[in-house]
Amino acid sequence: MEHSHDEVLGVLGGLGPQSTVLFYDLLTRHTEAQKDSEHLNIVISSHATTPDRTAYILGQSRENPLDTMLEDARKLVAYGATVLAIPCNTAHYFYHGLQQQIDIPILNIIEQTVLFLKECKYKNPGILGTTGTVKAGGYQQMCQSAGMRCHVPDEKSQESLMHIIYDQVKRGEEPDEVLFRDICRAMIADGCDVLIVGCTELSLVAKDMTLPLVDSLDVLAAVSIAACGKTTRGFDPALTAFAGKVRHDRS
């Protein structure tokens, strides 16, 4: 059963801005459509001055991002959003606080990525994300519940990932792809059978790399398209099949 044309995806973005641009591009490129009116109805909030999520999680800041995120989510709902997506893994530390106060469903990038990994029969994923995401433990908990063991980078590799995210991508600098590949290869050598691109800034680095990667932003885009009653195109066949099940479940 098709969803109503009134289905509207609200994107709680700006966390950071380049990731939001990439997410919108993924939604547009991967929706099966022959004309403008067959694409998703989308409203985007790109609140770049939202307090830093990792700094709050690590106790380096007292500014709680939840207050800003909640205000923006309510604005998206008031504008007509019927389902929300947050293209930022670290921000999902505040997921339950948001969902408790918002009456429409919020897609969970961590949960959906782990469900996709389980569908693909992976057993030992590794997480590539901010220190905030790693310390929050969302991926580790979800993986454990799904019968998988989630590996995290060693201290030096985690520092290097934060350097790529904060000192390069967020500043608009060219990311060090060689350093990123070295981190990935070390984790694969350490026993990971797949690596989760668990930071949407790293999605900008990981594109087109021939490594066993699952990009959480791709998963969120596919699930968002499906949640709005549309069909995906151009994704990996396994992700297309996964999104199709989501679409069927929401029909």
Steps between C-alpha positions, in 0.01 A plus 500: 500500500640842403533773757313825464660784303473692829793302645770753588855419615638744754880514513654621824826610347797733519685247715714573295387687190700302241347177628153648461580598140623147429190349662267712284701399193469132593124534547462664161733275301371176649123555477333323207339791319422602144401859578523761777169408658610140556782603736469529878343798668780620728544783746851558633619680810874571485567645844879525483530678837356204690742436791765240426374151578834335576612784730182460707521120516863515613424762766700770321193725463190565710295609200245224445430453127167335581333836568584631152424169330161479669411854396598424141312169498183676614542757221531219245184336633317833489611540138339165418764232548352154556830320564840633611857404411817625670807465275743499794599192697626682809170689529325167558628515857195727542266279296280376784471847653375627164266213422334525841390855420431473126181331382625386158751218444870583497712260294797372699817490290681273748217250537437479125870460418539217750184329372643521149831350617309216664305445178834472318624238752795703626642394836788733587434858388731785589377852569656807339353807668554790734629440850155608615335221302752244623471610865119512484504129413192498279653282232658265752167447678302454178757256363502298820120476490528379140755232587801685361819624661574864421869592482621854570822664377804513725580834666738622229261409219212670680706817534577482127130462415418807711776687316343410165149591620568822691824640354431410138139427396330745737748772399448438130852362458594205280472183715798269536372196310827311547476533878135391489588192291782410738260507796251285311759245395636471855151428637433242228834334580390498865196285416221729378298353214339837420549860606214735580544853371339626818561871456328684219808720453696183426240417235663779300837322530391140447319533167629270225752324722544130423484389862236299691307809615135555585417869501239588761397803291417273206291284731315801641434632149364165379279458807378861475397450137319180593333657805349761268352226281746534213727248329878530506731470201875474457589365842678173566247219434511389865413851620226528238348176630528619860330830420226312317418314821482828690265637237281191524493513881379862494237440231 
